[in-house]
Amino acid sequence: MSYKQTNFLGLAFSLPFLIIFAAFVVYPLLYSALVVSSGDYLSRVMSDPLFWRSLTNTLIYVALAVNIKMFLALVLSGLLTFTQFRIVKVMSYLYLLPWAVPIIAGVLSYRWMLQKEWGIVNKFLSDIGLQPVNWLGSYEGAMAALVSFHVWKWTPLWTLTFYAARQGIDPSLYEAAKIDGASMLKEFLYITWPQLKYLYIFNTMLSTIWVIGEFDIPYLLTRGDPGETTHLLSTLGFRYAFVLLRIREGLSLYLLVIPVLLIFIILLLRLFGGRR
Amino acid sequence: MMLRRTLFVVLVHLACLMLIVWIIFPIYWMITVSLKTSKEVFNPDYLVTNPSLESYVIVLTQGYFRVMYFWRQLLNSVYVAALTVLFTLLVSIPAGYALSRLRFRGQTAVSTLTLGTYIFPYAFLSIPYFILMTMLNMLNTHISVIIAQTIFVSPYAIWLIWEYSRNIPIEIDESALIDGAGRVTIFFRMFLPLSLPAIAAVGAYAFLFSWNQYLYPFMLLSSETDLTLPVAMGFFLVSDEAPWNIFMATATIYSVPPIIFYYLFKRYLIAGLAAAAVKR
């Protein structure tokens, strides 16, 4: 009975979403494509050395941020399973905080922590006898700050997914391994990893797509500084459009990225859609 | 064996300790600096010796030009978040119901579209959306921000409701149908009340999403009295003056609601994610 076709109602109930999607996403995208195709904006973007620099930065940022974060999340979710220790209990209450704190608040704190002269990080470095670092005033320092902020902010979310997946592993597998005297490394390699690897790959792909489009963290933390060297594609497009007021170049840069993202998204849904 | 066990315990504690310091420090530092007076800000000590509420008083009484519209902007954030929650619920509950309980032509297309939109990084839609809002003469309106946020929140919201309602036995619908109830009646009388936990999760998620948004309100709003607080806080960073104690007090105040929300709704937010993780 529940498989009776309800064509009309089904569409009617989905309609609010479909309408706003068509009106505010599809329509502006088509219109933008039309605008961009009427000029040589794309070739102007491609001939800007800053575009290639931003592309490189985006690749570096995505590669470092996603992989460091995902590995850390896997480790952290493992630590969280040792609940017989009180410190783990404490950590399990605290570790989601960066996720709950708004990005702008976290960035404000980070900016002041990393300040060259009065920042606490450089004070700590000199206290333990190291050279202070010009964090936000140098290319390497600023990129490191971006990656580290991203990892700080987003590790909790992915840890949560690994933690949830670990709860789904049959505990009798570990009990059997204990009886057989398996080491913790062996337990991980032969029990945990086989059950988590699809999630790990899925998370890495999903996060890659999201980080390619990340705007708030790079824009607020470095805004391309020092000297426009740390732009990512998202912040460069925004700069074209709203700082240099060349909105069509910004538009064509964004439209250039969208097909690449769509390929990733289709690949992701193809690979993992069937697993649902 | 005993030695290895001790070594293991020590290592776990060391790793946890380092992680806790790393996780907490930026938040600790935000609060610490907010408790300093303007004179002490440039003195980086790990601990605050005589905490002062001076900067909170300045923020709450709007006594500095960067926080001149603090209450107004905080209210804007609340207003935009509340309407984003409302719109998201209106859009996502029916769609979630349709995907989980009805069979219709185009269902697969709708579900793929939902998932695809959820995955798509919405920053790349910002300039097209800006152009559309310019054409519609809707720049500098809160509704432009609310619509954009509703679109980006809805896919995950739909998915949460869809996912949750798998746990509601289909037999309930079937027996109601046999008793002569229509689908619409079932939706209002049975589906809605039974999905309340999922609806609460969606509301919390939409609120947090809106509360944290920066790009869209920054791009779409320009009048100082219209800004949401994150956008106003973004302007702290281009300030020549640097009363960081005041900035940190603002940041701390703005972080309180999401932290409370998170602890209140943790169970629901985790349940949604857990379902997502275990499914794969």
Interface residues (C-beta under 8 A of the other chain):
Chain A: M1 S2 Y3 K4 Q5 T6 N7 F8 L9 G10 L11 A12 F13 S14 P16 F17 L18 I20 F21 F24 V25 Y27 P28 L29 Y31 S32 V35 V75 L76 L79 F82 F85 I87 V88 V90 M91 L94 Y95 L96 L97 P98 W99 A100 V101 P102 I103 I104 A105 G106 V107 L108 S109 Y110 R111 W112 M113 W118 G119 I120 K123 W152 L157 L160 T161 F162 A164 A165 Q167 G168 M184 Y198 L199 F202 L206 I209 W210 I212 G213 E214 F215 D216 Y219 L220 R223 S234 G237 F238 A241 F242 I247 G250 L251 Y254 V257 I258 L261 I265 I266 L268 L269 F272 G273 R275 R276
Chain B: F8 V9 V12 H13 A15 C16 L17 L19 I20 W22 I23 I24 F25 P26 I27 W29 M30 V33 V41 F42 N43 P44 Y46 L90 V91 S92 P94 A95 Y97 A98 L99 R101 L102 R103 F104 R105 G106 Q107 V110 T112 L113 T114 L115 G116 T117 I119 F120 P121 Y122 A123 F124 L125 S126 I127 P128 Y129 F130 I131 L132 I147 A148 T150 I151 S154 I158 I170 D173 E174 L177 I178 R183 V184 F187 L208 W211 N212 Y214 L215 M219 P230 M233 G234 F236 L237 W244 F247 M248 A251 T252 Y254 S255 P258 I259 F261 Y262 K266 I270 L273 A274 A276 A277 V278 K279 R280
